Amino acid sequence: MSIQKPVIGITMGDGAGVGPEIIMKALGDPQIYDRCSPFVIGDAKILRRAGNLVGGGLNIRSIQDLSEAEFAYGTVDCLDLDLLPADLPFGQVSAEAGNAAFRYLETAIQLANAGKMDAICTAPLNKEALHKGGHMYPGHTEILAELTNTEDFSMMLSAPKLKVIHVTTHIGIIDAVKKINADRVYKVIKLAHDTLKKAGYEQPRIAVCGVNPHAGENGLFGYGEEEEKIIPGVTRAQEEGIQAVGPLPADTLFFRTVRGDFDIVVAMYHDQGHGPVKVLGLEAGVNITVGLPIIRTSVDHGTAFDIAGKGIADELSLKEALRQAVDLAPKR
């Protein structure tokens, strides 16, 4: 029995950013079509504009239903929602683009829930534009969770030699410390364990960060957050046979993980986890939403309004996100 290549829906993100450009660059690689059947959910006219900017000679085929897609290299199938003006300004926050980015993602989730595709790969959206468009979410992850009725989820960043999963993400540091609790720490450890097990790790080695410098150093720093909020969650995971250790000092933990001591790091808040991954290179990181009923991967960079429209944005992170979407997608 032959295995059908996974169908991957790529959401265009904010049309004023670099999303359309990196999509057209990535889909210019024939190896993408060798591994999957990709199509774009977005605006065909914006993709055509991006194609003219980056070159490559790809055609854009506007379709109204996924059944019309041909998935043939050289022609990009675009499920055309036709929401944006052809002259949408580059690099500017707009309610139109923010609303459109939400609608692309909403459509992708509907298709995935209907079993018409195997994974979602998202180009970046702009949070300010999203809010101006009337959608008050912190980002992609929270939209995906709400539209799929998912309660236990987390953001995982994956780069060569380093994987990081987050206890909290898009909230301020003071609010993050308040939100961390033993139950959430346990659930994120378990999400990390289950995700890596499915990916082929026999016994994932999970390292858990502290909140304070030196992981509190036995109460010397902070107000007992490690003892109250983290250690009980780690202990619970260990009692279930999960190979988790911590809390450990974050200032050395990421180095140790890159060295090979651990398979994944559980970070307590956004910048604690994002900083080390992005030091490895923006083109290397992939954002994966863990815990959803559907596979979702994303580039680990923003809309880059400062270079939008110049045709110079790097597509390597999107290509890596597509590769990981293929690896994680269920086989037909």
N, C-alpha and C positions, 0 to 999 in steps of 0.2 A: 504493500500500500504506500503510495507516495504521500509525502507531507506537504500540504499546501503552504506556500509562503504566507507569513502573517500579514494581515492588512493593517497598516499603520496610518492613522489620521493625524496630520500635522496641523495644529491650529496656528493661524497667521500672527496672532498676538496684536500688538498695537501697530497699526498701519503706518504711523508716522515715525516709527523706530526702525531698527535694523532687521527686524524679523523677516520681512519679505525678501530682503537681500540675501540673508544667510540661507533661507529656504531655497532660493534659486541657485545659489552656489552649491549647496549640498546635493540637490537633486541633479546637478550636472555630473555627478560621479556615478558611472554605470554600476559600480559595486553595490550601491544602495539597492538598486533594482534586482540585483542578483540575490539579495538576502530577504527582501520584503516587497510588498505591494503598497507603495506609499501614495497618498493623495493629500491635498491641502484643503482645509476648511477656511475660507476667507473671502477675499474679493479679487476676482480675476484681473480686473483692470489695474489694481495695485501691484499684483504679481507681474503683470506685463511691464509696468513701469520699472519694477525692480530688475527684471530680466534685461531690459535695455541698459540699465546702469552697470550691471556686472558682466554683461556679455554671456557667452556660452551657447547662444543659438537655440535655446529651448523654446518650444511652443507652449502656449497655455490653452488648455481646453476647458471651457466653462461647462459644467454639468449641473443638473438640478436634482439628480438622484444618484446615489452611490452605484446603483446597478449599471449606470452609463460609463463608469470608469473602465479604462483599458489597461492601466498600470504598465504602460510601455515606455521604455527609456527614450528620451528625446522630446516627450510631450508630458507636461505636468497637468494632471487632472485636478481641477479646482471645483469643489462643491461651492458654488458661487452664491453667497448670501447677498451680494450687491448692496452693501450698507454705507459705503464711503464714496465721496466725490473723487473723481479722477485726479484732481489737482490738490488733494489733501497735503497741506504744508509739511515738509520734513521737520522733525525735531521739535515740534510744538505740542504741548498738552492740549487735548481737545476732548469735549464730552462725546463727540461723534465716534472718535477712535476708541475711547474707553468703553462705550456701550457696545461697539462692534466686537471688541476683543472678548467681552463677556459672552456675546451671542455665539461667537465661534466655538468657545469652550462648551457652552450649553448644548449646542448641536452635536459636538463630539461625544458628550456624555450620553445623549439620547441614542446615538448610533451604537455606542459601545454597549449600553444597556439592552439594546435590541439584538445584540449578537452579530451586528453587521461588520464589526472590526475588532481587532485583537488588542490594540494598545493605542494610547494617545501620546503624542509627542508635542510639547508646547513651545512655541516661540515666545519671547518675553512680552509681557504687558507692562503698562505704566500705572502704578497704583493711584497717582493723583488723577490721571485721566479716567481710570476706572470709577473713582469716587465722583468725579464730575459727571460721568455718564449715569449716575444714580445707583451704582452697585457698591455698597459700603462693606467691602471685604478687604482684609489685609493683603490678600494675594491669591494666586492660583490654588494653593493647597486648601485654603478654607472654602473656596468655591466648590472644589471637587468634593470635599467632605460633605458639605451641605446637600449638594445635588445628588449625591449617592447615598445619603442617610447614613454616613459613616461617623461613628463616635470616637473610636480609638484609631488614631492615625498619627503619623509623624513625617517630618521632612528628613530624608536621607540624602547626603551629598556623597558622591562617589568619584574618586580620582585615582589615578595610578598609585598604588601603595597606601591609600588612605580612604577609609569610609567613615562617615560621621552621621549619627542620627541625633535628633534634637528632642529634648523634653519640652522646651518652649521655643517659639520662633518669633513671630512678628508682634512683639509687645516690648515696651520699655523695660530697662533692666530692673527697676524697682518693682514693677508689676510681675516680672518674670520670677523674681525671688519669692514673691508672695504666692505665685501660682504653683511653684514646685512643691510636690508632696510625694510621700512614699508610694502611694498607689500609682501615680503617674510615672514615677521612675521605674517601678516594676513593669508597667505596661509597655514602656518604650524599650526596656531591656528585652522583653518577650517578643516585641515586634522585630527587633534586630535579630534575635535568635531565630525566629521562624523564617524571616526573609532570607537569611544566609543559608539556613538548612535547605530551603527550596532551591537555592542557587548552587547547591552541591557541597557546602561545607559540612563535614561530618560532625564536628563539635566546635561551633563558632566560639572564638575567644573574645569576650566582650569586656572592655575597660570603661569604667564610669568616672567622669570628671567630678571633682568637688566644685563648690560654688566660690569659696573663698581662697585667697592665696594659700598655697601649701595644703590645700584641702582642709583648711581650718586649723591645722597643726594642734590637734587635741584641744580645741577650744580657745586657742590663743587669738585667732582671728575670727571675726564674725560673731554671730549670736546663736551658735549651736545648730546651724542649718544642716551640716553634714550628718550629725547625730540624729536629728529629728526628721529630716526630709529625705535623706538619701540612703543611709545605711539600712533602714528597715526594708526598703524596696530591693536593694541588692541582696539582702539576706533571704527574702522571700523567693527571689529568682534562684539563688543557690540551692535552696531547699527543694526546688523542683528539678534539680540536676542541670541547670543552666550554668555554663562556665563563665561567670561574671565576677569581676573584682572591682573594688573601689569603696569609697571615693578616693581618687588619686589626684595629685597635683597636676593641673592642666598645663603648667609651664614646661613639663618634661614629658607628659603623656603622649602628645602628638608625635614628638620625635621618636619615642619608643615604638609607637604603632607603625610609623613609616619604616623603622628598622626591621619590623617583622614580629614584634613581641605580641601584638594583638591583631585581630581581624577587623574590629570596628570600635569606635569610640562613641560613648553616649555623652553628648554635650548638654549642659544645663540651659544655655540660652544662645540666642542667635549668633552674636559675634564670637563667642567662645568656640563655636563649631565652624562658622563660615571663614573666619580669618585664616586658620591654618590651611584649609583646602584651597583658598584663593591665592595663597602664597605660592602654591605649586603651579599656578598658571590658570588664567580664566578659560583658556581653550581646553583644559584637561577635565574640568569638573562637570558633573552631570547631577541634576536635581531629580530625585525619585520620591514620589509620594508613597509611603509605606502604609499598608492597612486597608487600602481601597479594594473594592471588588473588581476593579479594572486596573490594568497596568498603565502608569503614567510616568513618563520621563520628561525632562526639560533641560534646556541649556542652563548653565549656572552663571548667567550674567543678565544685565538689564537691557533696556531698550536702546541705550547708547545714543541718545538724541544728539549728542555733540558731533557724531560722525555719520548720522543717518543721511542718506541721499548721496553719499560720496562713493559708494561702491567698494569700500575698503574693509568692511566688517569681516571678521574671521569666522568661518563656518565650522571650524573643527569641533567645537563643543556640541553643535547641533548634530553633526555626523556621529559623534560618540553617543549622544542621547538616542539617536535612531538605532545604533548598534545594540545598546543596552535594552531598548524596547523590544527588539527582536529576540534577544536572549531570554528576556523575562516573559514574553508573550506565550500563552498556552499554544501547544502544537495541535493542529487540526489533522 
